[in-house]
Amino acid sequence: MIKKSFIVLMSLLMTGVIAKAQMQETGQNLDYNVISTAVPFMIIAPDARSAGMGDLGVSTSPDVYSMHWNPAKYAFIEDDFSVGLAYSPWLRKLVPDMNIAYLALSKRVSGKSTIAGTVKYFSLGEINFRGPNNEDLGTYSPNEFAIDLCYSRKLGDYLSASVAGRFIYSHLTQGVTNNSRAAWSVAADIGVYYQKPIYMGPVDGAFSWGVAITNMGSKMSYSNANSRTDFVPTNLRLGPSILVNIDDYNSIAFAVDVNKLLVPTPPIYNEDGTILKGKDPNVSMIQGMIQSFYDAPDGFSEELKEFTLSVGAEYWYNKVFAVRAGFFHEAKMKGNRRYLTFGAGLRYNVFALDVSYLVPVNNTATSGTNPLEGTLRFNLAFNINKWGANTELEKVNR
Protein backbone atom coordinates (compact mmCIF):
# COMPACT_ATOMS: atom_id res chain seq x y z
CA MET A 1 0.00 0.00 0.00
CA ILE A 2 1.31 3.37 -0.99
CA LYS A 3 1.72 5.97 1.78
CA LYS A 4 1.67 9.64 0.86
CA SER A 5 0.90 12.76 2.79
CA PHE A 6 -2.03 14.99 1.91
CA ILE A 7 0.30 17.97 1.68
CA VAL A 8 2.29 16.27 -1.08
CA LEU A 9 -0.95 15.47 -2.87
CA MET A 10 -2.13 19.05 -2.95
CA SER A 11 1.24 20.35 -4.13
CA LEU A 12 1.18 17.92 -7.04
CA LEU A 13 -2.29 19.02 -8.06
CA MET A 14 -1.35 22.63 -8.56
CA THR A 15 1.05 22.51 -11.48
CA GLY A 16 2.98 19.27 -11.49
CA VAL A 17 6.13 21.34 -11.02
CA ILE A 18 7.55 22.38 -7.63
CA ALA A 19 7.91 26.15 -7.42
CA LYS A 20 9.96 27.87 -4.71
CA ALA A 21 8.19 30.76 -2.97
CA GLN A 22 10.12 33.39 -1.03
CA MET A 23 8.89 36.26 1.10
CA GLN A 24 9.80 39.91 1.14
CA GLU A 25 8.74 42.68 3.46
CA THR A 26 5.67 43.41 1.36
CA GLY A 27 4.67 39.82 0.61
CA GLN A 28 5.55 37.46 -2.25
CA ASN A 29 8.64 37.59 -4.36
CA LEU A 30 7.64 38.07 -8.00
CA ASP A 31 10.32 35.64 -9.09
CA TYR A 32 7.44 33.15 -8.79
CA ASN A 33 3.78 34.06 -9.14
CA VAL A 34 2.13 30.90 -10.39
CA ILE A 35 -1.59 30.90 -11.16
CA SER A 36 -3.33 27.96 -9.47
CA THR A 37 -6.86 26.64 -9.99
CA ALA A 38 -9.06 23.79 -8.93
CA VAL A 39 -9.06 20.62 -11.07
CA PRO A 40 -5.78 21.33 -12.94
CA PHE A 41 -6.09 17.88 -14.54
CA MET A 42 -8.54 19.53 -16.96
CA ILE A 43 -5.68 21.20 -18.86
CA ILE A 44 -3.42 18.14 -19.08
CA ALA A 45 -3.12 16.87 -22.67
CA PRO A 46 -5.00 13.55 -22.75
CA ASP A 47 -3.89 12.08 -26.10
CA ALA A 48 -0.50 10.89 -27.35
CA ARG A 49 -0.71 12.48 -30.79
CA SER A 50 -1.02 16.05 -29.53
CA ALA A 51 1.32 15.37 -26.60
CA GLY A 52 3.99 14.22 -29.05
CA MET A 53 3.81 17.60 -30.78
CA GLY A 54 4.49 19.72 -27.69
CA ASP A 55 0.97 19.62 -26.19
CA LEU A 56 -0.83 21.41 -29.02
CA GLY A 57 -3.92 20.79 -31.12
CA VAL A 58 -6.16 23.84 -31.60
CA SER A 59 -5.68 23.82 -35.39
CA THR A 60 -4.20 20.43 -36.28
CA SER A 61 -6.20 18.01 -38.44
CA PRO A 62 -9.25 16.70 -36.56
CA ASP A 63 -9.47 13.34 -34.82
CA VAL A 64 -11.60 11.75 -32.11
CA TYR A 65 -9.57 13.53 -29.38
CA SER A 66 -10.41 17.04 -30.64
CA MET A 67 -12.68 17.81 -27.65
CA HIS A 68 -9.79 18.81 -25.39
CA TRP A 69 -8.19 21.12 -27.96
CA ASN A 70 -10.94 22.60 -30.10
CA PRO A 71 -14.29 20.81 -30.49
CA ALA A 72 -15.02 22.83 -33.64
CA LYS A 73 -12.60 20.50 -35.45
CA TYR A 74 -15.12 17.66 -35.25
CA ALA A 75 -17.15 19.16 -38.10
CA PHE A 76 -14.27 18.34 -40.47
CA ILE A 77 -13.53 14.83 -39.21
CA GLU A 78 -13.44 12.33 -42.07
CA ASP A 79 -14.69 9.30 -40.18
CA ASP A 80 -18.38 8.55 -39.73
CA PHE A 81 -17.84 7.03 -36.28
CA SER A 82 -14.73 6.97 -34.07
CA VAL A 83 -13.86 5.66 -30.63
CA GLY A 84 -10.64 6.49 -28.83
CA LEU A 85 -9.09 5.42 -25.54
CA ALA A 86 -6.03 7.18 -24.09
CA TYR A 87 -3.99 6.43 -20.97
CA SER A 88 -1.06 8.09 -19.23
CA PRO A 89 0.80 7.24 -16.02
CA TRP A 90 1.19 10.69 -14.42
CA LEU A 91 4.11 12.09 -12.42
CA ARG A 92 5.59 8.62 -11.92
CA LYS A 93 8.86 10.17 -10.74
CA LEU A 94 7.01 11.25 -7.60
CA VAL A 95 3.93 9.03 -7.29
CA PRO A 96 3.86 5.46 -8.63
CA ASP A 97 0.09 4.95 -8.97
CA MET A 98 -1.34 8.19 -10.37
CA ASN A 99 -2.85 8.05 -13.88
CA ILE A 100 -5.16 9.73 -16.38
CA ALA A 101 -7.62 7.85 -18.62
CA TYR A 102 -9.61 9.38 -21.47
CA LEU A 103 -12.49 7.94 -23.52
CA ALA A 104 -13.71 9.80 -26.62
CA LEU A 105 -16.45 9.15 -29.20
CA SER A 106 -17.55 11.09 -32.27
CA LYS A 107 -20.38 10.55 -34.78
CA ARG A 108 -21.18 12.36 -38.00
CA VAL A 109 -24.91 13.15 -38.12
CA SER A 110 -24.82 14.88 -41.51
CA GLY A 111 -22.40 16.23 -44.06
CA LYS A 112 -22.09 19.39 -41.95
CA SER A 113 -22.61 18.29 -38.36
CA THR A 114 -20.89 16.06 -35.82
CA ILE A 115 -21.64 15.23 -32.21
CA ALA A 116 -19.02 13.99 -29.76
CA GLY A 117 -18.60 13.02 -26.13
CA THR A 118 -15.66 12.34 -23.83
CA VAL A 119 -14.93 11.17 -20.30
CA LYS A 120 -11.69 12.15 -18.56
CA TYR A 121 -10.78 10.34 -15.33
CA PHE A 122 -7.90 11.27 -13.04
CA SER A 123 -6.94 8.77 -10.34
CA LEU A 124 -4.60 9.94 -7.58
CA GLY A 125 -3.92 6.40 -6.40
CA GLU A 126 -4.06 5.23 -2.80
CA ILE A 127 -3.37 7.91 -0.20
CA ASN A 128 -2.96 7.41 3.53
CA PHE A 129 -4.48 10.42 5.34
CA ARG A 130 -2.96 11.55 8.63
CA GLY A 131 -4.49 13.76 11.30
CA PRO A 132 -2.95 16.78 13.09
CA ASN A 133 -1.33 14.45 15.63
CA ASN A 134 -0.15 12.04 12.91
CA GLU A 135 -2.95 9.62 13.69
CA ASP A 136 -4.04 7.26 10.91
CA LEU A 137 -7.30 8.45 9.31
CA GLY A 138 -7.47 5.65 6.77
CA THR A 139 -6.44 4.99 3.20
CA TYR A 140 -8.53 6.35 0.34
CA SER A 141 -8.42 6.69 -3.44
CA PRO A 142 -9.13 10.34 -4.39
CA ASN A 143 -10.29 10.92 -7.93
CA GLU A 144 -11.64 13.50 -10.34
CA PHE A 145 -13.51 13.22 -13.61
CA ALA A 146 -15.21 15.27 -16.32
CA ILE A 147 -17.96 14.33 -18.78
CA ASP A 148 -18.31 16.35 -22.01
CA LEU A 149 -20.80 16.60 -24.87
CA CYS A 150 -20.45 18.82 -27.93
CA TYR A 151 -22.08 19.77 -31.21
CA SER A 152 -19.90 20.96 -34.08
CA ARG A 153 -21.17 22.33 -37.40
CA LYS A 154 -19.71 23.65 -40.62
CA LEU A 155 -20.62 27.27 -41.33
CA GLY A 156 -19.23 27.10 -44.86
CA ASP A 157 -16.80 25.11 -46.95
CA TYR A 158 -13.84 26.04 -44.75
CA LEU A 159 -15.22 27.28 -41.41
CA SER A 160 -16.83 25.53 -38.45
CA ALA A 161 -17.96 26.40 -34.93
CA SER A 162 -18.93 24.40 -31.86
CA VAL A 163 -20.43 24.51 -28.40
CA ALA A 164 -19.72 21.99 -25.66
CA GLY A 165 -21.02 21.36 -22.17
CA ARG A 166 -19.07 19.77 -19.31
CA PHE A 167 -19.72 18.35 -15.84
CA ILE A 168 -16.67 18.32 -13.53
CA TYR A 169 -16.50 16.33 -10.29
CA SER A 170 -13.61 16.34 -7.80
CA HIS A 171 -13.50 14.15 -4.69
CA LEU A 172 -10.11 14.78 -3.11
CA THR A 173 -10.68 14.72 0.64
CA GLN A 174 -12.98 11.65 0.61
CA GLY A 175 -14.91 13.14 3.56
CA VAL A 176 -12.00 12.60 5.97
CA THR A 177 -12.92 15.76 7.88
CA ASN A 178 -16.45 16.72 8.87
CA ASN A 179 -16.44 19.95 6.89
CA SER A 180 -14.90 18.62 3.68
CA ARG A 181 -16.94 17.53 0.69
CA ALA A 182 -16.68 16.73 -2.99
CA ALA A 183 -16.64 19.70 -5.34
CA TRP A 184 -18.33 20.01 -8.72
CA SER A 185 -18.80 22.49 -11.53
CA VAL A 186 -20.65 22.91 -14.81
CA ALA A 187 -18.63 24.44 -17.65
CA ALA A 188 -18.85 25.22 -21.36
CA ASP A 189 -16.50 25.47 -24.36
CA ILE A 190 -16.75 27.46 -27.57
CA GLY A 191 -14.51 27.00 -30.58
CA VAL A 192 -13.92 28.11 -34.16
CA TYR A 193 -11.90 26.23 -36.76
CA TYR A 194 -10.86 27.21 -40.28
CA GLN A 195 -9.24 24.86 -42.79
CA LYS A 196 -8.62 25.60 -46.47
CA PRO A 197 -6.64 23.79 -49.17
CA ILE A 198 -3.55 25.51 -50.56
CA TYR A 199 -1.59 24.89 -53.75
CA MET A 200 2.08 25.65 -54.26
CA GLY A 201 2.88 24.60 -57.82
CA PRO A 202 2.98 20.80 -57.92
CA VAL A 203 2.62 20.59 -54.13
CA ASP A 204 -0.69 20.89 -52.31
CA GLY A 205 -1.68 21.03 -48.68
CA ALA A 206 -3.92 22.85 -46.23
CA PHE A 207 -3.73 25.91 -44.00
CA SER A 208 -5.69 25.94 -40.74
CA TRP A 209 -6.25 28.10 -37.71
CA GLY A 210 -8.33 27.68 -34.59
CA VAL A 211 -9.52 29.52 -31.49
CA ALA A 212 -11.11 27.90 -28.45
CA ILE A 213 -12.12 29.03 -24.98
CA THR A 214 -12.58 26.03 -22.71
CA ASN A 215 -13.76 25.35 -19.15
CA MET A 216 -15.87 28.47 -18.73
CA GLY A 217 -17.51 27.27 -15.55
CA SER A 218 -18.71 27.95 -12.03
CA LYS A 219 -16.20 28.13 -9.20
CA MET A 220 -15.71 25.12 -6.92
CA SER A 221 -15.66 24.63 -3.16
CA TYR A 222 -14.34 21.68 -1.12
CA SER A 223 -15.60 22.84 2.27
CA ASN A 224 -18.91 23.23 4.08
CA ALA A 225 -17.27 25.41 6.74
CA ASN A 226 -16.50 28.52 4.69
CA SER A 227 -17.47 30.29 1.49
CA ARG A 228 -14.08 30.04 -0.24
CA THR A 229 -14.33 28.96 -3.86
CA ASP A 230 -11.69 28.24 -6.49
CA PHE A 231 -11.69 28.95 -10.21
CA VAL A 232 -11.74 26.14 -12.71
CA PRO A 233 -8.96 26.42 -15.37
CA THR A 234 -10.73 28.52 -18.00
CA ASN A 235 -8.31 28.60 -20.91
CA LEU A 236 -7.82 30.51 -24.16
CA ARG A 237 -6.06 28.57 -26.92
CA LEU A 238 -5.30 29.81 -30.46
CA GLY A 239 -2.88 29.14 -33.27
CA PRO A 240 -2.26 28.18 -36.92
CA SER A 241 -0.99 25.07 -38.67
CA ILE A 242 0.06 24.14 -42.19
CA LEU A 243 0.06 20.75 -43.92
CA VAL A 244 2.24 20.08 -46.97
CA ASN A 245 1.76 16.96 -49.08
CA ILE A 246 5.28 16.48 -50.44
CA ASP A 247 4.23 13.66 -52.77
CA ASP A 248 1.80 10.74 -52.82
CA TYR A 249 3.56 9.06 -49.91
CA ASN A 250 5.03 11.83 -47.75
CA SER A 251 3.44 14.72 -45.89
CA ILE A 252 4.51 17.02 -43.08
CA ALA A 253 2.62 19.45 -40.86
CA PHE A 254 3.78 22.29 -38.61
CA ALA A 255 1.67 23.87 -35.86
CA VAL A 256 1.82 26.52 -33.14
CA ASP A 257 -0.45 26.90 -30.10
CA VAL A 258 -0.58 29.88 -27.73
CA ASN A 259 -2.39 29.40 -24.40
CA LYS A 260 -3.47 31.64 -21.54
CA LEU A 261 -5.37 30.84 -18.38
CA LEU A 262 -8.33 33.21 -18.07
CA VAL A 263 -8.34 33.34 -14.28
CA PRO A 264 -7.09 36.09 -11.94
CA THR A 265 -3.39 36.45 -11.18
CA PRO A 266 -2.46 36.28 -7.45
CA PRO A 267 -1.81 39.83 -6.19
CA ILE A 268 0.95 41.08 -3.89
CA TYR A 269 -0.31 41.54 -0.33
CA ASN A 270 0.86 43.82 2.46
CA GLU A 271 1.58 42.32 5.85
CA ASP A 272 -1.87 43.39 7.04
CA GLY A 273 -3.54 41.44 4.22
CA THR A 274 -4.43 44.40 2.01
CA ILE A 275 -3.47 44.34 -1.66
CA LEU A 276 -0.27 46.21 -2.54
CA LYS A 277 -0.16 45.39 -6.26
CA GLY A 278 -2.60 43.67 -8.56
CA LYS A 279 -6.34 43.13 -8.37
CA ASP A 280 -8.67 41.39 -5.94
CA PRO A 281 -8.96 37.75 -7.14
CA ASN A 282 -12.27 37.19 -5.34
CA VAL A 283 -14.48 37.99 -8.31
CA SER A 284 -17.01 36.18 -10.48
CA MET A 285 -16.05 33.82 -13.28
CA ILE A 286 -16.87 36.35 -16.02
CA GLN A 287 -15.06 39.18 -14.24
CA GLY A 288 -12.11 36.87 -13.66
CA MET A 289 -11.85 36.11 -17.40
CA ILE A 290 -11.82 39.81 -18.27
CA GLN A 291 -9.56 40.77 -15.36
CA SER A 292 -6.99 38.10 -16.30
CA PHE A 293 -5.72 40.33 -19.12
CA TYR A 294 -4.73 43.29 -16.91
CA ASP A 295 -4.41 42.21 -13.26
CA ALA A 296 -0.79 41.02 -13.05
CA PRO A 297 1.05 42.77 -10.18
CA ASP A 298 4.11 43.45 -12.32
CA GLY A 299 2.10 44.93 -15.17
CA PHE A 300 2.18 44.16 -18.88
CA SER A 301 5.51 42.34 -18.75
CA GLU A 302 4.04 39.80 -16.34
CA GLU A 303 0.88 39.46 -18.42
CA LEU A 304 3.02 38.39 -21.38
CA LYS A 305 4.66 35.73 -19.22
CA GLU A 306 1.26 34.15 -18.63
CA PHE A 307 1.12 32.95 -22.24
CA THR A 308 2.57 29.51 -22.89
CA LEU A 309 3.88 28.47 -26.30
CA SER A 310 3.80 25.07 -28.03
CA VAL A 311 5.40 24.32 -31.39
CA GLY A 312 5.32 20.96 -33.10
CA ALA A 313 5.68 18.95 -36.30
CA GLU A 314 4.17 15.73 -37.63
CA TYR A 315 5.50 13.64 -40.52
CA TRP A 316 3.43 10.92 -42.20
CA TYR A 317 4.58 8.21 -44.56
CA ASN A 318 1.82 6.81 -46.76
CA LYS A 319 -0.77 7.71 -44.09
CA VAL A 320 0.44 4.62 -42.22
CA PHE A 321 3.39 5.65 -40.05
CA ALA A 322 3.99 9.00 -38.30
CA VAL A 323 6.78 10.56 -36.28
CA ARG A 324 6.28 13.70 -34.20
CA ALA A 325 8.26 16.22 -32.19
CA GLY A 326 7.47 19.39 -30.28
CA PHE A 327 8.50 21.89 -27.63
CA PHE A 328 6.53 23.46 -24.79
CA HIS A 329 7.63 26.68 -23.06
CA GLU A 330 6.33 28.35 -19.92
CA ALA A 331 7.92 31.37 -18.24
CA LYS A 332 9.95 30.64 -15.11
CA MET A 333 7.78 33.02 -13.13
CA LYS A 334 4.60 31.10 -14.05
CA GLY A 335 5.67 27.52 -13.43
CA ASN A 336 8.87 27.00 -15.42
CA ARG A 337 7.67 24.01 -17.45
CA ARG A 338 9.89 23.54 -20.49
CA TYR A 339 10.15 20.26 -22.29
CA LEU A 340 10.67 18.48 -25.58
CA THR A 341 8.22 15.83 -26.72
CA PHE A 342 8.51 12.99 -29.19
CA GLY A 343 5.92 10.64 -30.58
CA ALA A 344 5.00 8.05 -33.17
CA GLY A 345 1.79 6.83 -34.74
CA LEU A 346 0.62 3.82 -36.69
CA ARG A 347 -2.52 3.41 -38.78
CA TYR A 348 -3.74 0.05 -40.04
CA ASN A 349 -7.14 -0.26 -41.68
CA VAL A 350 -9.61 1.07 -39.07
CA PHE A 351 -7.18 1.03 -36.13
CA ALA A 352 -4.82 3.77 -34.93
CA LEU A 353 -2.13 3.61 -32.25
CA ASP A 354 -0.12 6.56 -30.90
CA VAL A 355 2.55 6.96 -28.24
CA SER A 356 4.46 9.99 -26.92
CA TYR A 357 7.38 10.64 -24.58
CA LEU A 358 8.34 13.80 -22.66
CA VAL A 359 11.91 15.01 -22.03
CA PRO A 360 12.27 18.05 -19.69
CA VAL A 361 14.93 20.63 -20.54
CA ASN A 362 15.01 22.08 -17.02
CA ASN A 363 15.07 20.71 -13.48
CA THR A 364 13.38 21.93 -10.32
CA ALA A 365 15.44 23.91 -7.87
CA THR A 366 14.59 21.66 -4.93
CA SER A 367 15.19 18.14 -6.22
CA GLY A 368 17.53 18.56 -9.18
CA THR A 369 15.13 16.52 -11.30
CA ASN A 370 11.82 17.19 -13.03
CA PRO A 371 8.65 15.29 -12.02
CA LEU A 372 7.45 15.32 -15.64
CA GLU A 373 10.54 13.42 -16.82
CA GLY A 374 9.72 10.25 -18.72
CA THR A 375 5.99 10.95 -19.03
CA LEU A 376 4.42 8.45 -21.45
CA ARG A 377 1.04 8.63 -23.13
CA PHE A 378 -0.71 5.97 -25.18
CA ASN A 379 -3.90 6.01 -27.19
CA LEU A 380 -5.80 3.60 -29.37
CA ALA A 381 -8.55 4.62 -31.80
CA PHE A 382 -11.08 2.72 -33.88
CA ASN A 383 -12.43 4.57 -36.95
CA ILE A 384 -15.14 3.14 -39.18
CA ASN A 385 -17.11 4.14 -42.27
CA LYS A 386 -14.86 6.67 -43.96
CA TRP A 387 -17.08 9.64 -44.80
CA GLY A 388 -15.48 10.05 -48.20
CA ALA A 389 -13.69 12.79 -50.10
CA ASN A 390 -16.78 14.82 -50.92
CA THR A 391 -15.11 18.20 -50.88
CA GLU A 392 -11.95 19.72 -52.25
CA LEU A 393 -10.58 20.02 -48.73
CA GLU A 394 -11.22 16.37 -47.83
CA LYS A 395 -9.46 15.27 -51.00
CA VAL A 396 -6.39 17.28 -50.00
CA ASN A 397 -6.40 15.79 -46.48
CA ARG A 398 -6.60 12.26 -47.82
Salt bridges, closest charged atoms under 4 A:
ASP63 OD2 - ARG49 NH1 3.09
GLU78 OE1 - LYS386 NZ 3.73
ASP79 OD1 - LYS386 NZ 3.55
ASP80 OD1 - LYS107 NZ 3.17
ASP97 OD1 - LYS4 NZ 3.09
ASP136 OD2 - ARG130 NH1 3.96
ASP148 OD1 - ARG166 NE 2.63
ASP189 OD2 - ARG166 NH2 2.68
ASP230 OD1 - ARG228 NH2 3.50
ASP257 OD2 - ARG237 NE 3.97
GLU302 OE2 - LYS334 NZ 2.71
GLU303 OE1 - LYS260 NZ 3.88
GLU306 OE1 - LYS260 NZ 3.01
GLU306 OE2 - LYS334 NZ 3.20
GLU314 OE2 - ARG49 NE 3.06
GLU314 OE2 - ARG324 NE 2.69
GLU330 OE2 - ARG337 NH2 2.79
ASP354 OD1 - ARG324 NH2 2.96
ASP354 OD1 - ARG347 NH1 3.31
GLU394 OE2 - LYS154 NZ 3.97
